[in-house]
Amino acid sequence: MENALKHSGCSLIEIAVKSTKMGPSLEVRDNGKGFDPADILGGRRGLGLLTVEHYAAQAGLAIAIHSNREQGTTVHAYAEEEIAP
């Protein structure tokens, strides 16, 4: 959420937290300026995205980031494997 507030220029941020069969799921969406996803694939991550990835990994969660210029960004953190009770 901090990245969206600092960098996106958005007017709306949506946060969805769910409990699924696989475990927790968190999605943060904004309607900001977005960015080119090729920048991430090319290894050009800012400190904010690196921090998101670090904390997700510590929590055992995977991250999916979807963004399009001028259409906003969605960051989804989710469990890849079912969490044992």
C-alpha positions in Angstrom: 0.0 0.0 0.0 2.9 2.3 0.8 4.2 1.9 -2.8 0.8 2.8 -4.2 0.6 5.9 -2.1 4.1 7.0 -2.9 4.5 6.2 -6.5 1.3 5.6 -8.4 -0.5 8.9 -8.3 -3.7 6.9 -7.7 -7.1 8.2 -6.5 -8.2 4.7 -5.3 -6.6 1.8 -3.5 -8.5 -1.4 -2.9 -7.3 -4.1 -0.4 -8.8 -7.6 -0.4 -7.8 -10.2 2.3 -9.2 -13.7 1.9 -8.8 -17.0 3.6 -8.6 -19.8 0.9 -8.1 -23.5 1.0 -4.5 -22.9 0.1 -4.1 -20.3 2.9 -4.1 -16.5 3.1 -4.5 -14.3 0.1 -3.9 -10.5 0.0 -4.5 -8.3 -3.0 -3.7 -4.6 -3.2 -5.0 -2.8 -6.3 -4.7 0.9 -7.4 -5.9 2.9 -10.3 -2.6 4.8 -10.6 -0.1 5.4 -13.4 1.2 1.8 -13.4 4.5 0.8 -14.9 6.0 -1.5 -17.6 6.0 -5.1 -16.3 9.1 -5.7 -18.5 11.0 -3.5 -16.0 10.4 -6.2 -13.3 11.3 -9.1 -15.7 14.5 -7.3 -16.6 15.5 -7.1 -12.9 14.8 -3.3 -12.5 13.0 -3.5 -9.2 12.9 -0.6 -6.8 13.5 -1.0 -3.1 9.7 -1.0 -2.4 9.1 -4.1 -4.6 12.1 -5.8 -3.2 10.8 -5.2 0.3 7.4 -6.6 -0.7 9.0 -9.7 -2.1 11.2 -10.2 1.0 8.3 -10.0 3.5 6.1 -12.2 1.4 8.9 -14.8 1.2 9.3 -14.7 5.0 5.6 -15.4 5.4 5.8 -18.3 2.9 3.7 -16.4 0.3 4.3 -16.0 -3.4 3.8 -12.7 -5.2 2.2 -11.8 -8.5 2.4 -8.3 -9.8 0.3 -7.1 -12.7 0.6 -3.5 -14.1 -0.1 -1.6 -17.2 0.8 2.0 -17.8 -2.0 4.4 -17.0 -4.2 1.5 -15.8 -2.9 0.8 -12.3 -1.2 -2.0 -10.5 -2.3 -5.1 -8.7 0.0 -6.9 -6.2 -1.3 -10.3 -5.1 0.4 -12.3 -2.3 -0.8 -15.9 -1.8 0.1 -19.3 -0.5 1.3 -21.6 -3.3 0.8 -24.7 -1.2 -1.9 -25.7 1.2 -1.0 -24.8 4.8 -1.3 -27.7 7.2 -3.7 -27.2 10.1 
